[in-house]
Amino acid sequence: MKKYECVNLTIDGDVATVQLNRPEKRNCLSPTLHRNMVDALKEVAAAKCKVLVVTGSGDSFSAGMDLEQCFLEPFDDPQRFIEINTPCFEWLTHLKDFPGVTVAKVNGWAFGGGFEIASICDIVIAAEESVWGLSEINFGIFPGGGATWSYAHNMTRKQALFYALTGATLTGKQAVDLGLATMAVPLKDLDAEVAKWVANLTQKGRAVLRKTKEVYEKSLGMTFQESIGWEMAKMWELSRETNDDWIRTALKSFAKREFKPGLQSYQLTKDV
């Protein structure tokens, strides 16, 4: 693995952990960090990890974009402005489309771009004490660069517009109630809670994790009848890729009462 200036990357078997590492700036997203994330996520993709955990160093997840370096300094040079900010959209898109499971471990401040990163991950486990917010309105703009999409797809209209229009903050516990986070635990328990669910996910098949995400995302824009056809087509696709292992192994094992599918997983014979 490469060493990065603003990102700590570790890959341990099926699990990759990316830690945003600018603690002196509350892990604000600088041009260097954007370039680092592009390269780091390429490494993770090449390793075919099942789970990707994103977190921050120090007492912050990420306080958002580095306003000076990303916007103020290059503003009068359009070409430089584009060059600086394009990698940001590239790696955020890669994160959203990551074929494995993305887990945001929100350990502290999550503002603007940090709010967005958490919102586009599949599972969000937050410290109850973490503080979230969309502060763009406070300096005269609205959340951009995918941030509006991310909060609009997680919150109800009334709640989304309240936080976007007022710049009010919320806690990790409130983030769960608003649909932004999956669960919240005391900060002292955050590491253990994330580790528990990462261990659960790595016991699942790579292909079925990927297909589950694909089917969910596509079904959001379908009617019920359309979704039935899509789901069944993807089911047969999954069966083909895994040599019908869910029938040949899992259901036969269940018939012998060798495992309880409501409580346990089995390991795919063919995990693609």
Secondary structure, 3 states (H helix, E strand, C coil): CCCCCCEEEEEECCEEEEEECCHHHCCCECHHHHHHHHHHHHHHHHHCCCEEEEEECCCEEECCECHHHHHHCCCCCHHHHHHHHHHHHHHHHHHHCCCCEEEEEECCEEECHHHHHHHHCCEEEEECCCEEECCHHHHCCCCCCCHHHHHHCCCCHHHHHHHHHHCCEEEHHHHHHCCCCCEEECHHHHHHHHHHHHHHHHCCCHHHHHHHHHHHHHHCCCCHHHHHHHHHHHHHHHHHHCCCHHHHHHHHHHHCCCCCCCCCCCCCCCCC
